Amino acid sequence: MKLHILALIAVFLAAITSFAADAAPQPAALPRLVDLGADRCIPCRMMAPILDELSKDYAGQMEIVFIDVWKNREEGERYGIRAIPTQIFYGADGRELYRHEGFYPKADILAKWRELGIELKAPTVETAQQ
């Protein structure tokens, strides 16, 4: 009898835990820009401040990821890159939307997001000055 009650309690606790995990708010997925390059590549180094600005200006709206493919060769293979730098645009659903090879100015990156239907809110003056 005790084992039966303990088993029922365990099932009940598992159900509550499962329900609580399902009911917990999940963080919203964000569009993602993956830049594949190398820290010793000149065009890649030119991309670094642009990626930093985008990361700061659009925090919470998109994710920026940099992968050094000279230090992580398997990542370059995994993404199927042919040249560096390569920028890959992903939707919030994780689907690849667009791929660009070479240096990519900030204005062009933002224009591409708009073209892809991703509306990013421009940073406020206060955010831009920080």
N, C-alpha and C positions, 0 to 999 in steps of 0.2 A: 504494500500500500504506500509506504514512504517513497519507494522508487517511482511509483506511478505519479505521485504528487510532484516530486522533484523533476520528473520528465516534463510534466505539464508546465511547471514554472519555467524551465529552460526554454521550452517552445514559446511561451508567452514573452519572455525577455528577448528572445531572438526576433520575434515579430515586431515588438516595440522598437528595437534597435534598427531594424530594417526600415520600418515606417519613418522613424526620425531621420535616417540618412536620406531617404527619398524626399522628405518634406523640407530638408535643409536647402536654403537658397544656394544655387550653384553659380560660380562666377561666370559672367557672360564671356563667351568666346569673342576674341577680337580679330580683326583682319591682321595679317602678319606680313612683314617685309623681311625676307631673308637675303642678306648680302653675303655672298661667298667670295672671298678674296684672300689676301695675305698681307701681313703687316709690313712686308718689305717691297711690295708692289706699289709703284708710284700712283697709278690711277686709284688703286685701292686706298692708299693713304689720303688721297684727295676726297674720297668718299667718307672717311671717318668723321670729320666735323659735321657733315650733312646728316649722317646717321645719328650723331649725338643731338643735334638740333631737333630733328624729327622726334627722337625719343623723348626729349624734354617737352617740346611744344605740343605733342599729341599723346602724352601719357594718358592711359586709360581709354584711348580711342583706337590705338593700334599698337601692335607689338613689333619691335625691331630686334632682329637677331643677326649678329655677325659671326661668321664661321671662317676661321683661317684654314684654308685647304692645304697649305704647305705644312702646317703642323698637324692637321687631321685629314690626311689624304683620303681615307675611307669615306668621309663626308662628301667630298667632291664627287666621288664615284656614286655615292648614294643619290645625290641630287642630279647626276648626269650632266655636269657642267663641262663646257668645251673651252671656255676662256674666263679669265678673271679681270675685273670683278664681274660677277653675274648677280643680278637682283631678281628675286622671284617673289611675286605678289600672290598671297593666298587670301581667300575669303574667310570669313568667320567660321565657315563650315569645314575649313581645312583644304578646300579644293584649290588647286593652282589656277590662277586667273590669267597671269601674264608673266613673261620672262624677258629680261633685257640683259645684253652683254655690253660691258664697257662702263665708262664713267657716266653717271646719271645725275644731272643737276636737281636740286631740291624742288624747284618750280615744276620741272618735268615729272618728278615723282608724284607730287601733289595733283598735277593735271591728270596723270594716269589713273590715280585712285578715283578721281571724279568721273573719268571716262568709263571706269569699271563699275560705276554706280555706288561707290563708297564715299559718303559725304562725311568729311572730317570738319569739325568746328575749328575755325582759326583761333590761334591763341590770343588771349587778351593782352593788352599792353603790359599789364603787371606781370603776367606769366612770361612774356617775351623778354622782359628786363631782368628776370631772376637768373 
